[in-house]
Amino acid sequence: MESFQTQPADSVAVMLKKLSALWQQRAAVNQGPVQYADLEFDPSRHDFSMSLLPFRDHQAWRDAPEQLKSLCLSYAWGIYNLKTVYIECDVVTPACEDLIKVAPPNSRNRDVIQDVMSQALLDEALHTRMSLLASNYIYARRGIAPLEFTSFNLVEWRRAVLAGCNAEWERRLTRFAMACASETLITDYLKTMAEDSGIQSVCHCTTRTHAMDEWSHSSVFSFVATDLVQGLSRSERAYLRAVILKTVEMFANNEMGAWRKVFSMLDFPHYRDILNDVGDCNEIAVYTDSVQTLIARIGLDAPECVS
């Protein structure tokens, strides 16, 4: 098998061990649960950053009553958290489990990779619970029905890609590539709400806590990817790169299927116009920049990696 070298294995091991040690002080799972009862609820504050809405400039949105728009922002918080739950459970957790069970072939960093992946797995479990509690808190405070939705585009696409894989190495690389890209992309998405002190306190606090963990996860996954890439063939590297790049499109999807359900629940005026006029991809260039940086960092920007 033809293999490639990026960063030396010892350098990767040093960085992973540093990240593992930092986890003891940094990870939210080690700091105790957020006490939502201690946070002030202000009915006049929005529950989500309006700048993240894919239809924020649409005339039908601009013309809608403020109370209705406020309810939409509460459901935006619900969509965000529910999608987070699906990504944590269906995308990131399986990739962590893969590497905990079997480290990259021929890796000299087997023990530390298993260590940092087990730490990430604990974080993801906490993020799942944190998202559920935070969204249910808003539903209860606003007195609105919880959103039930299962067909998020990234998760549906992942299932389709895995079903089309012909070999276990493809399935394994697919799971890792999607998780690695997602852990990189989510830091961009979280940044807006993590820095938006104008939204509801519980929403700001939850996303800030989540963001702190995900910034670390992005580094963990990129260094594990660097280790993994060193043992891959040319075709495997090209495959990994292609899946990472495709994940950008799926991650940045506007999830208009979820919004169709919300608009229908609220009988939002002219919502079909919004659905028809707004495209699937939201600010994809921002996410593309982040993933291109990731690809360069882990050694997948060489000409031989481009299929």
N, C-alpha and C positions, 0 to 999 in steps of 0.2 A: 504493500500500500504506500502510495506517495504521500508524504506528510510535509508539513510546513512549520516553520518556527516563527513565533512572534516574540513576546516577552519571555525571558528565561523562567523556567518553572520555579526556581528559588525566589525570584522576585514576586511572582504570583502568590506563592505561599506566604511570604512576609506580609503582603497586603491583606490577604484573607485572614491571617492570624490577628492583625491589627483591628480589622473590622469585627472579628469575633469578640475580641476583648472589649471594644467599644460598645458592643451590644448590651453588655451587663449594665452600663450606665444610661444608654440612649433609648433602648427599646421601650415602647409604651407598655408592653406586656409585663415589664418589670417595675412599672411605676404605680400599679394599682388602677382600678377602673375609674373612668370619668364619673363623677357624681352629678348627674344631670339636675337633680333637685337643688343643687347649690348654685346653678346658673340662672340668672334672671331671664324670664321670658317676656319679651316686649312685642305685643300684638302689632305694633305699628312698623316693626322692622321686617324686611323681606327675609325669606328663609333660604335664598339662593342668589348668587350673583347674576344680575340681569345681563351682564356683558357676555355670559357664556351661552345664552339662549341663541339657537341658530336662526330664529325668526325675529330677533329683536328689532330689526329695521323694516319688517313687513308692515304695510299700512293697516292691515286687519288687526295686527297686534297693537299698533299705536292708537287705533281708534277704540279699542276695547275699554270697558269700565275699569277703573283702578282696582276695585275689589276683586274683579274676576282675574285680573293680571296677578294680583297678590296670591290668589289660590293657585294659579298656574305655577308660580314660583315655589309654592309649597310642594306641589307635585314634581317640579323639577328636582327638588331635594330628594323626593322619593325615587324618581327615576335614577338619579345619580347613585344613590345608596344601593338600590336593587341591582343595578348594573355592576357596582363594586362587588356585591355578594357573589354574583355569577362569575366575575373574573377571578376573584380570590379562590372560589370553590372549584370552578371548572377549568381554569386556565393555569393559574400559578401553583396551586397545591399539587396537581399531578406532576408538574415538572420538578418540584421540590422532592416529591416522593421517589421519582425516578433516580435522582442523584443520591438520595439517602440510601436507597436499596443497592444501587450499582453506580459507583463513581465512574468518570470518564475512563475508557480503556487506556492502559499504560500510563496513567497519571501517577506522578510522585506525590500528589497532594490529596490522596484519597481521604485521609482522616479529617483534614481541615475543611474540605469540601462538604463532607457529611455533617460536620459541625455547623458550618454557616447555613447550610440548607435546612437543618433541623431548627435553627434559630428563626430563619425566615418562615418556616412552616408554623411555628408558634405565633409569630407576628400576624400571619394571614388569618389564623383562627380568631385572634383578637380583633382584627379589622372587620371580619365578618360579623362578629357579635356587636362591635361598636356601631357598624352601619345599621344593623337591625334596630338596636336600641334608639339610635339618633333619629331614624326615620319614623319609628313608631311614636316617639316623643312628640314630634311635630304633628303627626296625624291626630294624636290625642288632644294636643293643645288647640289645634285648629278645628277640631270636631269634624274631620272629613274622613271619608272611607279610604282605607289603604289601597294602594295601587297593586293589582295583581297582573303581572306580565312576565312572560318567560322567553320570548323570542328575540333576544338581543343579538345583533348582527355578528359581533365578534365570536360569540359562543356558537351560533348556528354555523358560521363559516368554518370554525375549528372542527366541528363534528363532521362536516362534509369533506374537509381535507384529510382528516384521519381515516375516514371511511374509504377514501381513494388511494391510500398508501398501499404499496405492494410488498413492503418489507418492514421488519421491526426497526431497522436503523432509521428509516424514513419517519416512522411514527414517533420514535424517541426524539429525533432532531426537530420534528414539527412541534411537539409539546414544549421543548426547551426554547425554540426560536420565538414562539408566540408569547411565552411567559417572559422571556428576556426583553422583548420589545415592549410588552405591556408595562413591565416594571420601570422601563425608561420613560415611556410616554405619559404615564400617569403623573409623574412629577410635574410636567408642564401643566396638566389639567388642574391638579391640586393647588398649584401656586396661586392662582387667582383668588380662590376662596380662602386659602390659608392666610393671605395678606389683606383680605377684605374685612376690616373690623366693623364695617357698617351693616353687615348681615347679622342675623340672629346669633346670639352668643353661643348657643349649643352647636350651631352649624359651623361657625368660625372655629370654635375650639376643637370640634371633631376633625375637621379637615386639616387643621394645623398639626394635630397629633398624628394623623395618618401621614401627612406629608413628611414629617420628620423621619418616620420609619421608611417610607418609600425612597427618600433620597439616599438612605443607606442601602436599601435593597438594590437600587440601580447600580451602585458600585459593586455590591456582592455578585450580582448576576453578570456584570461585565467582566470581572476577574475570573469567575468560574468559566465564562465563555472563552476567555483567553486561553485558559488551560485546556478546555475541550477542543478548541480549534487546532491546537498543536498536533493532535492525533488524527485529524481528519484528512481524507483524500481530497483531491481537487474537486471531484463531483459532489462530495459531501459538503465541502465548504460553499460551493456554488448553490447547493440546495438550501443550506442554512441561511445564506444571505438573501435568497429570493423570498423565503418565508418571512424573515424579519421585515423586509421592505413591504411585502403585501399586508402585514399586520398593521402597518400605519393606516392604510385605507380603511380597514375594518374598525380599528380603534377610534378613528376620527369620525366615524359614521354618526349622523345626527339622530339616529334612533327615532325616526319619524313614525315608526310603528307604535312605539310606546306613547308618543305624543298624540297619535290618532286616537288611542284609547282615552287619554286624559281629556282631550278636547271634546270627545263624544260624551264622557261622563259629565263635563261641565256645560255642555251645549254651547260651546264657545262660538260666537258669531263669525261666519265666513271662514271657519277653520279648514274647510276643504280647499279654499284658495291658498291658504298657508301651506298645506300638504303638497299641493300641486306645484307651487312656486319655489319651495325651498329644496335645494339639492341634498344629496346624501352626505356629502363630505364637508366638514366644518373646519376651516383654518388648517387644512392639511399641511400647508407649507411649514407651519410651526413645528408640527410633529416630525415632518420629513427631516428638518435640520437636526433634531435631536437624535434620530435614528442613524442618520449619516455619520454623526459624531461617534455613536456607538460602534458602527461598522468599522470605522477607521481605528478606533481604540482597540478592538479585539482582533484586528488583522484580516478583515474581510474586504478591504478596499483595493487589493492587488488585482491586476488585470485577469489573472488566472481564476479569480473567484466569480467573475462575471460570466454567466452562462449565455 
